[in-house]
Amino acid sequence: MTIRAVVRGVGHYLPDRVVPNAEFEKIVDTSDEWIRSRSGIERRHFAAEGQTTSDLATCAARAALEDAGMQADEIDAIVLATSTADLTFPSAATMVQANLGMTKGFAFDVQAVCAGFVFALANANALILSGQASRVLVIGAETFSRLMDWTDRGTCVLFGDGAGALILERAEGAGTPADRGILSTDLNSDGRYKDLLYVDGGASTGTTGHLRMEGKEVFRHAVEKLAETAHAALEKAGLSSADVDWIVPHQANIRIIEGTAKRMQVPMDHVVVTVQDHGNTSAASIPLALSVGKARGQIKPGDLLVTEAIGGGLAWGSVVLRW
């Protein structure tokens, strides 16, 4: 008998305000064609004034609970991936816990920027395998629009706000790659590359700061490192690219998504793509894509999925799971 962390429900939330590429033509030297050709992004969602990351996360959590047919008091823990928590402390996860009416268990945030949800999944999986929790609500939520420099056309057009969530539950498996649930994880970081993608502010500096990125260098590292981590996770699970039904990647840029799929020798019709509608929602992008992929009828029970992401740090990783 092998313990597995199996997905029981998934859900997402997007703010009401939809921002098409054309809106940026009014504030920076750009165009719809320029944005689409370089990123694949057509539109994104921005949170309303006063709408916080924990608000978005709570809506996604409720959608996941409904999908799983569970109540909040059946959850043992919340792991929330975000770089844009409401406050310096307490964690956004504890705010979601309160919003859901949970008075037991525990909740905490994970910060690995765009790779955050992969790191959160790995942590939730470990909690279940260790016996610390039986049901874990894993959330990725961001309000990256609050970090944008609206004079920087290379970054402000790329990011959006949103949240996605899934519920992992302890289950017994046979210990083979045919088991449902998380089969392997692979996490990495290298702080030498901090200056490629960062926010130039924080609590100890006394400013909120804005997002800064060296786009060409991030792209170069992304394709190489994402393919490597995906192959490493598949190897740990005793699987290969040929076994993959769906890649569900971090939705940063269509060129990165295409480049990674090519390196993995997985055709694009086996990749869940949502970047055109959401932009880069950082830690929210993978759970958003999982929820949308299920709603579209792409992701079905028994499918083998690889999720992979890279973000500031640099931090990157992947998870192999059977839906």
C-alpha beads as a LAMMPS data file, in Angstrom:
LAMMPS data file: protein, C-alpha beads

323 atoms
322 bonds

1 atom types
1 bond types

-500.0 500.0 xlo xhi
-500.0 500.0 ylo yhi
-500.0 500.0 zlo zhi

Masses

1 110.0

Atoms # bond

1 1 1 0.000 0.000 0.000
2 1 1 1.214 3.484 -0.911
3 1 1 -0.301 6.748 0.301
4 1 1 -1.179 9.185 -2.485
5 1 1 -2.518 12.754 -2.499
6 1 1 -5.457 12.613 -4.927
7 1 1 -7.266 15.581 -6.477
8 1 1 -10.890 15.677 -5.339
9 1 1 -11.988 19.087 -6.575
10 1 1 -10.824 22.127 -8.480
11 1 1 -12.125 25.657 -8.991
12 1 1 -11.117 29.163 -9.975
13 1 1 -12.121 32.804 -9.803
14 1 1 -11.401 35.753 -12.091
15 1 1 -12.217 39.388 -11.265
16 1 1 -15.017 40.973 -13.267
17 1 1 -12.881 43.590 -15.001
18 1 1 -11.521 42.344 -18.323
19 1 1 -8.663 44.390 -19.778
20 1 1 -8.048 43.906 -23.529
21 1 1 -4.679 44.697 -25.090
22 1 1 -6.103 47.799 -26.739
23 1 1 -6.455 49.459 -23.349
24 1 1 -2.671 49.623 -23.007
25 1 1 -2.357 51.579 -26.246
26 1 1 -3.651 54.588 -24.295
27 1 1 -0.857 54.557 -21.698
28 1 1 2.311 53.099 -23.287
29 1 1 3.842 52.746 -26.752
30 1 1 2.401 49.358 -27.653
31 1 1 -0.319 47.697 -29.724
32 1 1 -2.562 44.676 -29.652
33 1 1 -0.473 43.078 -32.411
34 1 1 2.798 43.733 -30.536
35 1 1 1.502 42.131 -27.339
36 1 1 -0.078 39.125 -29.074
37 1 1 2.952 38.381 -31.237
38 1 1 5.382 38.447 -28.301
39 1 1 3.311 36.822 -25.577
40 1 1 0.121 35.293 -26.969
41 1 1 -1.883 37.411 -24.516
42 1 1 -5.140 38.975 -25.745
43 1 1 -6.768 40.023 -22.460
44 1 1 -6.419 39.696 -18.713
45 1 1 -8.469 40.382 -15.567
46 1 1 -7.737 43.075 -12.978
47 1 1 -9.037 43.084 -9.419
48 1 1 -11.433 45.854 -8.468
49 1 1 -10.445 48.626 -6.084
50 1 1 -10.531 47.171 -2.583
51 1 1 -10.572 43.577 -3.864
52 1 1 -7.666 41.689 -2.276
53 1 1 -5.741 38.511 -2.966
54 1 1 -7.503 36.728 -0.104
55 1 1 -10.868 37.737 -1.603
56 1 1 -9.943 36.095 -4.907
57 1 1 -8.518 33.055 -3.112
58 1 1 -11.666 32.616 -1.049
59 1 1 -13.869 32.572 -4.164
60 1 1 -11.634 29.977 -5.841
61 1 1 -11.596 27.891 -2.648
62 1 1 -15.389 27.861 -2.475
63 1 1 -15.553 26.751 -6.117
64 1 1 -13.135 23.889 -5.401
65 1 1 -15.099 22.820 -2.329
66 1 1 -18.307 22.785 -4.359
67 1 1 -16.623 20.728 -7.081
68 1 1 -15.414 18.228 -4.454
69 1 1 -18.772 18.107 -2.677
70 1 1 -17.052 19.030 0.581
71 1 1 -17.586 21.522 3.387
72 1 1 -14.839 23.785 4.702
73 1 1 -14.816 22.041 8.091
74 1 1 -13.691 18.843 6.345
75 1 1 -10.389 20.487 5.353
76 1 1 -7.338 20.011 7.593
77 1 1 -5.010 22.611 6.086
78 1 1 -4.731 25.444 3.584
79 1 1 -1.532 26.105 1.633
80 1 1 -1.765 29.337 -0.351
81 1 1 0.830 30.327 -2.944
82 1 1 1.115 34.074 -3.492
83 1 1 3.589 36.924 -3.830
84 1 1 0.873 39.551 -3.316
85 1 1 -0.618 38.803 0.090
86 1 1 -3.031 41.398 1.484
87 1 1 -0.747 42.344 4.365
88 1 1 2.849 41.728 5.400
89 1 1 1.262 39.499 8.039
90 1 1 -0.827 37.574 8.899
91 1 1 -0.806 35.190 5.948
92 1 1 -3.474 35.397 3.275
93 1 1 -4.125 31.708 3.953
94 1 1 -5.367 32.451 7.468
95 1 1 -7.666 35.109 6.040
96 1 1 -9.129 32.528 3.667
97 1 1 -9.463 30.139 6.603
98 1 1 -11.537 32.731 8.460
99 1 1 -13.592 33.596 5.372
100 1 1 -14.497 29.930 4.914
101 1 1 -15.514 29.582 8.573
102 1 1 -12.759 27.066 9.368
103 1 1 -11.935 27.024 13.083
104 1 1 -9.627 24.001 13.110
105 1 1 -6.548 22.912 11.231
106 1 1 -3.837 25.282 10.020
107 1 1 -3.063 27.608 7.143
108 1 1 0.074 29.217 5.718
109 1 1 1.419 30.978 2.645
110 1 1 4.159 29.807 0.262
111 1 1 6.156 32.395 -1.705
112 1 1 7.988 31.185 -4.807
113 1 1 6.528 33.754 -7.227
114 1 1 5.340 32.128 -10.482
115 1 1 6.548 28.705 -9.279
116 1 1 4.549 29.139 -6.086
117 1 1 1.728 26.741 -6.875
118 1 1 4.139 23.925 -7.755
119 1 1 5.921 24.507 -4.428
120 1 1 2.545 24.606 -2.640
121 1 1 1.481 21.316 -4.231
122 1 1 4.746 19.696 -3.163
123 1 1 4.276 20.942 0.400
124 1 1 0.663 19.786 0.523
125 1 1 1.686 16.390 -0.822
126 1 1 4.320 16.102 1.915
127 1 1 1.765 16.997 4.588
128 1 1 -0.474 14.182 3.402
129 1 1 2.306 11.614 3.030
130 1 1 3.620 12.418 6.517
131 1 1 0.177 12.035 8.093
132 1 1 -0.018 15.676 9.178
133 1 1 -3.199 16.208 7.140
134 1 1 -5.733 14.140 5.228
135 1 1 -7.334 16.897 3.160
136 1 1 -5.466 19.989 2.015
137 1 1 -6.855 22.978 0.143
138 1 1 -4.109 24.254 -2.179
139 1 1 -4.579 27.730 -3.645
140 1 1 -2.699 30.021 -6.000
141 1 1 -3.894 33.639 -5.920
142 1 1 -2.418 36.930 -7.086
143 1 1 -3.158 40.612 -7.609
144 1 1 -0.080 41.373 -9.708
145 1 1 -1.739 44.451 -11.185
146 1 1 -0.793 46.166 -7.904
147 1 1 2.924 45.685 -8.676
148 1 1 3.020 47.072 -12.205
149 1 1 5.033 50.038 -13.432
150 1 1 2.534 51.455 -15.918
151 1 1 5.316 53.197 -17.851
152 1 1 7.170 49.925 -18.596
153 1 1 5.615 48.461 -21.732
154 1 1 7.744 45.313 -21.443
155 1 1 6.082 44.182 -18.210
156 1 1 2.793 45.987 -17.551
157 1 1 1.050 44.282 -20.486
158 1 1 1.929 40.759 -19.357
159 1 1 0.312 40.248 -15.967
160 1 1 -3.187 39.730 -14.632
161 1 1 -5.075 38.856 -11.451
162 1 1 -6.910 35.692 -10.514
163 1 1 -7.047 32.614 -8.310
164 1 1 -7.305 28.862 -8.645
165 1 1 -7.653 26.114 -6.055
166 1 1 -7.723 22.367 -5.734
167 1 1 -8.327 19.906 -2.933
168 1 1 -5.960 17.023 -2.256
169 1 1 -7.135 14.045 -0.210
170 1 1 -5.258 11.118 1.290
171 1 1 -5.923 7.867 -0.566
172 1 1 -4.343 4.441 -0.881
173 1 1 -2.621 3.367 -4.065
174 1 1 -0.754 0.353 -5.357
175 1 1 2.539 2.214 -5.562
176 1 1 2.669 2.156 -9.359
177 1 1 2.569 4.937 -11.980
178 1 1 -1.032 3.910 -12.634
179 1 1 -2.107 5.304 -9.246
180 1 1 -4.233 8.412 -9.120
181 1 1 -2.759 11.410 -7.323
182 1 1 0.633 13.071 -7.119
183 1 1 3.290 10.655 -8.367
184 1 1 6.393 12.856 -8.065
185 1 1 7.649 16.392 -7.495
186 1 1 10.824 18.237 -8.439
187 1 1 11.757 21.611 -6.900
188 1 1 14.712 23.880 -7.642
189 1 1 16.014 27.388 -7.051
190 1 1 19.163 29.403 -7.728
191 1 1 19.446 32.762 -6.011
192 1 1 22.276 33.906 -8.272
193 1 1 19.619 34.908 -10.806
194 1 1 17.669 37.231 -8.493
195 1 1 18.170 40.284 -10.709
196 1 1 16.444 38.687 -13.717
197 1 1 12.984 38.977 -12.172
198 1 1 12.206 40.811 -8.957
199 1 1 10.202 43.577 -7.277
200 1 1 12.304 46.559 -6.219
201 1 1 10.578 47.027 -2.866
202 1 1 9.416 45.246 0.263
203 1 1 8.679 45.660 3.954
204 1 1 12.318 46.087 5.013
205 1 1 12.948 48.699 2.291
206 1 1 9.889 50.759 3.180
207 1 1 8.341 50.678 -0.308
208 1 1 5.966 48.399 -2.194
209 1 1 8.075 48.555 -5.342
210 1 1 7.417 47.535 -8.936
211 1 1 8.104 44.400 -10.925
212 1 1 11.372 44.416 -12.897
213 1 1 12.313 41.799 -15.480
214 1 1 15.088 40.980 -17.943
215 1 1 12.751 39.365 -20.451
216 1 1 15.247 37.783 -22.846
217 1 1 17.275 36.190 -20.055
218 1 1 14.165 34.902 -18.284
219 1 1 12.999 33.341 -21.559
220 1 1 16.344 31.633 -22.089
221 1 1 16.377 30.109 -18.620
222 1 1 12.681 29.229 -18.699
223 1 1 12.585 26.892 -21.688
224 1 1 15.707 25.004 -20.604
225 1 1 14.858 24.695 -16.923
226 1 1 11.167 23.865 -17.407
227 1 1 11.942 20.974 -19.756
228 1 1 14.653 19.708 -17.398
229 1 1 12.449 19.758 -14.302
230 1 1 9.561 18.087 -16.148
231 1 1 11.839 15.279 -17.349
232 1 1 13.282 14.909 -13.827
233 1 1 9.821 14.570 -12.262
234 1 1 8.714 12.083 -14.913
235 1 1 11.836 10.005 -14.346
236 1 1 11.179 9.948 -10.586
237 1 1 7.704 8.593 -11.339
238 1 1 9.035 5.941 -13.719
239 1 1 7.410 7.647 -16.692
240 1 1 8.416 9.514 -19.844
241 1 1 7.060 12.263 -22.098
242 1 1 5.327 9.606 -24.170
243 1 1 3.071 8.851 -21.181
244 1 1 1.889 12.457 -20.765
245 1 1 -1.733 13.229 -21.608
246 1 1 -1.533 16.931 -20.733
247 1 1 1.102 19.483 -19.911
248 1 1 -0.493 22.155 -17.721
249 1 1 2.221 24.819 -17.666
250 1 1 2.654 28.138 -15.966
251 1 1 0.938 30.552 -18.356
252 1 1 3.637 33.197 -18.785
253 1 1 4.200 33.443 -22.499
254 1 1 3.030 31.329 -25.449
255 1 1 6.578 31.157 -26.815
256 1 1 7.860 29.649 -23.560
257 1 1 4.950 27.197 -23.518
258 1 1 5.616 26.149 -27.117
259 1 1 9.370 25.917 -26.580
260 1 1 8.992 23.720 -23.505
261 1 1 6.475 21.413 -25.203
262 1 1 8.828 21.027 -28.170
263 1 1 11.733 20.079 -25.898
264 1 1 9.510 17.555 -24.151
265 1 1 8.313 16.209 -27.529
266 1 1 4.691 16.727 -26.539
267 1 1 2.413 18.199 -29.254
268 1 1 0.673 21.486 -28.518
269 1 1 -2.754 19.854 -28.739
270 1 1 -1.785 18.098 -25.496
271 1 1 -0.998 21.373 -23.709
272 1 1 -3.635 23.306 -21.761
273 1 1 -3.281 26.950 -22.825
274 1 1 -5.101 29.836 -21.132
275 1 1 -2.511 32.625 -21.423
276 1 1 -4.545 34.371 -24.141
277 1 1 -7.412 34.983 -21.703
278 1 1 -5.645 35.475 -18.372
279 1 1 -2.153 36.769 -19.060
280 1 1 0.496 35.815 -16.518
281 1 1 -1.254 35.365 -13.171
282 1 1 1.917 34.106 -11.461
283 1 1 1.128 31.480 -8.791
284 1 1 -2.528 31.426 -9.859
285 1 1 -1.870 30.403 -13.454
286 1 1 -1.531 26.620 -13.041
287 1 1 -4.615 26.073 -10.840
288 1 1 -6.561 28.418 -13.130
289 1 1 -5.497 26.315 -16.123
290 1 1 -6.347 23.070 -14.310
291 1 1 -9.839 24.334 -13.520
292 1 1 -10.428 25.697 -17.022
293 1 1 -8.980 22.536 -18.585
294 1 1 -11.412 20.402 -16.614
295 1 1 -14.336 22.688 -17.475
296 1 1 -13.439 22.503 -21.179
297 1 1 -13.510 18.706 -21.034
298 1 1 -9.797 18.436 -21.773
299 1 1 -8.665 16.969 -18.445
300 1 1 -10.404 13.707 -17.551
301 1 1 -10.081 11.167 -14.708
302 1 1 -7.056 8.947 -15.217
303 1 1 -5.154 11.452 -17.375
304 1 1 -1.460 11.910 -16.631
305 1 1 -0.563 15.576 -16.116
306 1 1 2.707 17.435 -15.817
307 1 1 2.601 20.919 -14.302
308 1 1 5.733 23.060 -14.468
309 1 1 6.608 26.654 -13.626
310 1 1 9.484 29.081 -13.211
311 1 1 9.531 32.398 -11.409
312 1 1 11.647 34.938 -9.605
313 1 1 14.443 33.601 -7.474
314 1 1 14.958 31.972 -9.850
315 1 1 12.701 29.204 -8.542
316 1 1 11.310 26.419 -10.707
317 1 1 9.798 22.970 -10.433
318 1 1 7.246 20.455 -11.626
319 1 1 4.665 17.975 -10.408
320 1 1 3.508 14.777 -12.070
321 1 1 0.008 13.712 -11.131
322 1 1 -2.701 11.411 -12.381
323 1 1 -6.077 13.134 -12.362

Bonds

1 1 1 2
2 1 2 3
3 1 3 4
4 1 4 5
5 1 5 6
6 1 6 7
7 1 7 8
8 1 8 9
9 1 9 10
10 1 10 11
11 1 11 12
12 1 12 13
13 1 13 14
14 1 14 15
15 1 15 16
16 1 16 17
17 1 17 18
18 1 18 19
19 1 19 20
20 1 20 21
21 1 21 22
22 1 22 23
23 1 23 24
24 1 24 25
25 1 25 26
26 1 26 27
27 1 27 28
28 1 28 29
29 1 29 30
30 1 30 31
31 1 31 32
32 1 32 33
33 1 33 34
34 1 34 35
35 1 35 36
36 1 36 37
37 1 37 38
38 1 38 39
39 1 39 40
40 1 40 41
41 1 41 42
42 1 42 43
43 1 43 44
44 1 44 45
45 1 45 46
46 1 46 47
47 1 47 48
48 1 48 49
49 1 49 50
50 1 50 51
51 1 51 52
52 1 52 53
53 1 53 54
54 1 54 55
55 1 55 56
56 1 56 57
57 1 57 58
58 1 58 59
59 1 59 60
60 1 60 61
61 1 61 62
62 1 62 63
63 1 63 64
64 1 64 65
65 1 65 66
66 1 66 67
67 1 67 68
68 1 68 69
69 1 69 70
70 1 70 71
71 1 71 72
72 1 72 73
73 1 73 74
74 1 74 75
75 1 75 76
76 1 76 77
77 1 77 78
78 1 78 79
79 1 79 80
80 1 80 81
81 1 81 82
82 1 82 83
83 1 83 84
84 1 84 85
85 1 85 86
86 1 86 87
87 1 87 88
88 1 88 89
89 1 89 90
90 1 90 91
91 1 91 92
92 1 92 93
93 1 93 94
94 1 94 95
95 1 95 96
96 1 96 97
97 1 97 98
98 1 98 99
99 1 99 100
100 1 100 101
101 1 101 102
102 1 102 103
103 1 103 104
104 1 104 105
105 1 105 106
106 1 106 107
107 1 107 108
108 1 108 109
109 1 109 110
110 1 110 111
111 1 111 112
112 1 112 113
113 1 113 114
114 1 114 115
115 1 115 116
116 1 116 117
117 1 117 118
118 1 118 119
119 1 119 120
120 1 120 121
121 1 121 122
122 1 122 123
123 1 123 124
124 1 124 125
125 1 125 126
126 1 126 127
127 1 127 128
128 1 128 129
129 1 129 130
130 1 130 131
131 1 131 132
132 1 132 133
133 1 133 134
134 1 134 135
135 1 135 136
136 1 136 137
137 1 137 138
138 1 138 139
139 1 139 140
140 1 140 141
141 1 141 142
142 1 142 143
143 1 143 144
144 1 144 145
145 1 145 146
146 1 146 147
147 1 147 148
148 1 148 149
149 1 149 150
150 1 150 151
151 1 151 152
152 1 152 153
153 1 153 154
154 1 154 155
155 1 155 156
156 1 156 157
157 1 157 158
158 1 158 159
159 1 159 160
160 1 160 161
161 1 161 162
162 1 162 163
163 1 163 164
164 1 164 165
165 1 165 166
166 1 166 167
167 1 167 168
168 1 168 169
169 1 169 170
170 1 170 171
171 1 171 172
172 1 172 173
173 1 173 174
174 1 174 175
175 1 175 176
176 1 176 177
177 1 177 178
178 1 178 179
179 1 179 180
180 1 180 181
181 1 181 182
182 1 182 183
183 1 183 184
184 1 184 185
185 1 185 186
186 1 186 187
187 1 187 188
188 1 188 189
189 1 189 190
190 1 190 191
191 1 191 192
192 1 192 193
193 1 193 194
194 1 194 195
195 1 195 196
196 1 196 197
197 1 197 198
198 1 198 199
199 1 199 200
200 1 200 201
201 1 201 202
202 1 202 203
203 1 203 204
204 1 204 205
205 1 205 206
206 1 206 207
207 1 207 208
208 1 208 209
209 1 209 210
210 1 210 211
211 1 211 212
212 1 212 213
213 1 213 214
214 1 214 215
215 1 215 216
216 1 216 217
217 1 217 218
218 1 218 219
219 1 219 220
220 1 220 221
221 1 221 222
222 1 222 223
223 1 223 224
224 1 224 225
225 1 225 226
226 1 226 227
227 1 227 228
228 1 228 229
229 1 229 230
230 1 230 231
231 1 231 232
232 1 232 233
233 1 233 234
234 1 234 235
235 1 235 236
236 1 236 237
237 1 237 238
238 1 238 239
239 1 239 240
240 1 240 241
241 1 241 242
242 1 242 243
243 1 243 244
244 1 244 245
245 1 245 246
246 1 246 247
247 1 247 248
248 1 248 249
249 1 249 250
250 1 250 251
251 1 251 252
252 1 252 253
253 1 253 254
254 1 254 255
255 1 255 256
256 1 256 257
257 1 257 258
258 1 258 259
259 1 259 260
260 1 260 261
261 1 261 262
262 1 262 263
263 1 263 264
264 1 264 265
265 1 265 266
266 1 266 267
267 1 267 268
268 1 268 269
269 1 269 270
270 1 270 271
271 1 271 272
272 1 272 273
273 1 273 274
274 1 274 275
275 1 275 276
276 1 276 277
277 1 277 278
278 1 278 279
279 1 279 280
280 1 280 281
281 1 281 282
282 1 282 283
283 1 283 284
284 1 284 285
285 1 285 286
286 1 286 287
287 1 287 288
288 1 288 289
289 1 289 290
290 1 290 291
291 1 291 292
292 1 292 293
293 1 293 294
294 1 294 295
295 1 295 296
296 1 296 297
297 1 297 298
298 1 298 299
299 1 299 300
300 1 300 301
301 1 301 302
302 1 302 303
303 1 303 304
304 1 304 305
305 1 305 306
306 1 306 307
307 1 307 308
308 1 308 309
309 1 309 310
310 1 310 311
311 1 311 312
312 1 312 313
313 1 313 314
314 1 314 315
315 1 315 316
316 1 316 317
317 1 317 318
318 1 318 319
319 1 319 320
320 1 320 321
321 1 321 322
322 1 322 323
